[in-house]
Amino acid sequence: MRVFLAACTVVLAIIAIGIGASYVALRPTVLKVAVPASNPIDQRVIGAAAEMLNTQRAPVRIELVPVDDTQIALDALESRKVNLAVVRADAALRDRVHTVMIMRRDVAVLIAPKVGKVQKIGDLAGAMVGVTREGPLDGGLLLPVLDYYGIGRDKTKYMALSPDEIANALKTKKVDAVIAVGAIASKRMGEVVAETARGVKGAIQFLDIEEADAIAKRIPALEPVEVDQGTFGGRPPRPAESFNTLGYSIRLVATQRSDNETIAELMRQLYLVRQNLSASIPGAGLMEAPDVEEATSFLIHPGVRIYVNGEQRSFLDRYSDLIFLGMFVASGLGSVTAGMLGLKGGRPERDPMVPARDLQPVLDAVREAPNLEELDRLERAADEIFRATYAHGIKGELSATGIASFDMAMRELRSRVVARRGKLAG
């Protein structure tokens, strides 16, 4: 009786350890993201992405944390109350946080009547400028331009306008020019340009910031942007010829304390839902990975390099040592238990080559994957096969030959994924 109780104790201990280890390894990681109230676009984007990742039961998920302003978001990030924050480029540089993703790039488009008070940037002194953007008025783009051209900040006046107020404001001479701040290819920017043209009797003109490169070199948070001819459509095309302006990026940032593998997996998951986000929220599909090869003043999180370079470790890579050690211990204890109970037989072992054969179609498909989305899908399929195989392994249904063949197949799969990812990225 004592032998039987001892054997039961050993078996229950093995089961408890297996359940505990599986819970720790497979439970999703939830990252809190602080987004300032001044950024309603990304509050919607992060909120929608959080719902999508929860629905898809992603291994890394996010939770929106609305805050009053950018500084509160950065303070929460530093104090570890949140894991990530969405901030403008100048804030990311000032606090030396690490960029994870570029959510979008906002640019300033200055528009004025072709016959009117404002014909060039220098004419903004003493002018009334209508400002249209999502969120509160912000001088982050126009004020550096005024400073560069020696125009006193108090010499230019501003009036907040919604897109449907622009035409009337121009017709009644309430404003001399309009500045629109937003994504250059967004629907809202096109609407602003169209409304400006509707409010002017003659033609409109786009003010060229000729020294955009010099201003951006002086202020690293800004970027020179060339707007191509016909970007805003219309007949004749708007603009009639390309012009220069300035923009800045909105960035998802973290501290260096954030786990590299977790950040890499978050990027992968956000790329998987990017198209769905873009369909539900205009402009949400503009997010992109920062260029890890470009010389920049911004700090780039190491997890970004792992994702971009295809060095992300799979579940097996991370936990293979613990898994094989656990399987070895469980196998040994199982043998001892079986001997103590005088068991002569048990369940027949599963065909040792079944796991490797299950993985073979995925191996073959990786070489022909047409894009990164398909490659990510194949990786998820491989992870599901691994989990199923692991479940058989902890039940003692796999032989040593089966485990070895499956390990060999997984190593080959990882090699092919890295090679294919590099080829597609190139």
Phi, psi and omega in degrees: 000319179296321179297318180297316179296320179297318179296317178298321178298316180297314180299314180296323178296317179298316180297316181297317179297317180297316179295317180296316180294320180295321180297314181295318185285326189257350180292144183289148174266128180251121180253129178273135184239118178273128178230124181295154178295337179287358182236070183295331181299308184284339170298319178291319182296311182295320179298316179292320179297322178299317179295319181294317180293325176293317180298321181275002179053048181292149180292335174238127183233167181232158179225125180287131175236097179292137177228167186288318183210176185297318182297321177296321178298316181290323177296319178296324178294316181294323181274004177068020174286334174229164181261335184217163176213153175251117184222165177282162186302319182295324178291323179296321178289318185296319184263003175055043175271167186259127180288133175256311177213154171265113184290318177187173175237125176261140178235160176257126177242113180265124183233139179213158174299144181293332174243105183182191185290323185258111179246340179209173184301321181299338181283357179291341176297122180082004181266157172259121185248124174278130183246126177234128179194161174277120184109179183289163176302141184215129180265017186299335180255317185283322185299317176299329178292314178300317179299316183297322182271007176072026178265122180301137183299331181277357181277341181251132180254155186231150176222125178286132180227141168273160182306323183281358177260351188294310184302314181294321180297324178286319180297323182269008177063025176289331178230152179262338181204167180231137172242124177252132180241122180170186179291133188298326184262011184283156177297322181298318180298317177299321179294321179297315180298317180296319179292324177296316179297324180291333182271000183244135180294315179266216181270164174253162177226151178255122184287127182271126174267088188299327183264029182302318179299315182294321179294319180295326177291327178285325182237095187301337181289343180265156180231135173288138182228132174256121180266120186285157176302135177077011182303324184261011177072205179086166175226115359295164184297145178241123354285162180290333175212159184296153177216163182258142175211192182235155177210173173216161182260150172255126192237142169271120188235160178215174172264168181292345180291338182297138182297131184299315182294324178294317178296318179298318180292323177299316178300316180299316181293321179294324177294326180293328182259004186300316181295319178295322177297316181297326180290328183267332181227111180304130179094347182292335181280007182275354183292147185209162176281143176293152179287113183280348180264342185284138173288122186213158176280348183275145173277134179251131182294138179304330178297331178296316180297322179299315181291311185297322182274002179069031183257012181295131182275141178279175177304318181294321179300318185288321190242014185299317181299313180294322181296311182292326175295316179297319179294323179295314180295315180298320179297316180296314180294324178297320179296318179297317181297316179299320178295319181296325181273354180070030181287137180259339184209193181176201179291141176292145179293148175291149176312120187298339183265356182299313180303314181295322179293324177300325184277343187301315179300323178294318178303314182293323184289331182301319183298331185253010182303123185282340182204173183293327179297317179294323179295320177296321179297319180294323177298319178295322178297320178295322178297321178295319178297319179298314182298320179295319179294319179299321179298320176293323183295316182288345175272001181074024183266002179242140176276171177299325178295318179297317179296317182295317181293322179292320177299318179297318180295320179294321178296319179294321179299314181299319179298316181292322180298313180300316181295317182290322179298317178298320181292318180291322180292328179290000000 
